[in-house]
């Protein structure tokens, strides 16, 4: 996309590489969805208050946020910083492979986030969305000792990580799962 686009909602789906070279803006509560196996987000992407979704096109293809060594749909910290909304940004979908978060760097996200994957989430470095909510919908594995900063953190039952330290800087942690399931924090 080479020319600026402003719309009430927007969706782009393709199997190859999606290049965003000019501003992409959705007005009001309109949704914005980008689906491609590779993305190059070189311009601002925004929605006033609507949901934004970024996910791979190919079923089972992984995704990475701020980990350039990963494979699959890789979004750098700079690309993630170009996204703005007061709504929720969802990275991945039910058919997305494993999601790698943060690499070995600190990643700060300036909006509410939801990470959704059919292949699980691997958290490799510090990640924060200070002042905003963060949700890990699928099982998460803590690979390295790290910290998470968020207004609230919501995660499912399956959080794994042997010998790792997870430091939470959040006033609220929500654990969801089957009734009667034991949860320890």
C-alpha positions, 0 to 999 in steps of 0.5 A: 500500500503506497498511498495513505488510506483512511476508512471506517474499517479496513481488511487486507489478506494475502499469502505473500508480503504486505508492505505498508508504506503510507499511513493506514487509519481507521476512524472511530470504532472501526476494525482493522485487520492485516493478514499476511505471511510477512509484513513490513510496517513502515508507516503508522497504523491506527484506529481511534478506538477499534480493534486491530488484528495482525496475524499470519495467512498460513495456518500453523505459521508462527509469529514473533514480536521483537525477536528478529532471529525468529521465523514466521511473521516477524514484527520488529519493536519499531513496527509494533511502535507504529501501531496506535489505538485506544482499542485492543490489538490482537497478535495472532489467531486460533490457527497461528503457530507459536508466538515468540514475545520480546526476544531477549530485549525489553519491549514496551507496547503502548496499547492493550494487547491480546496474544492468541495462538494455536501453538502456544506463546514463548516469552523470552524477554521483558515485555510491558504495556504500562497503563494498558491490559495484556492478555495471553489467551493460549498456554505460555512458556517462560523461557528466560527470567523476565518481568511483565508490566501492565495495568492487568495481566490475564492468562490461561491455566497453562503457564510453564517455566522451570527455574525461571523467575516471572516478575509481575508489575501489575495491580491485577492478575486474572487466571482463567481456566476450568472450575476447580483448577488450582492456581498458584501465584 
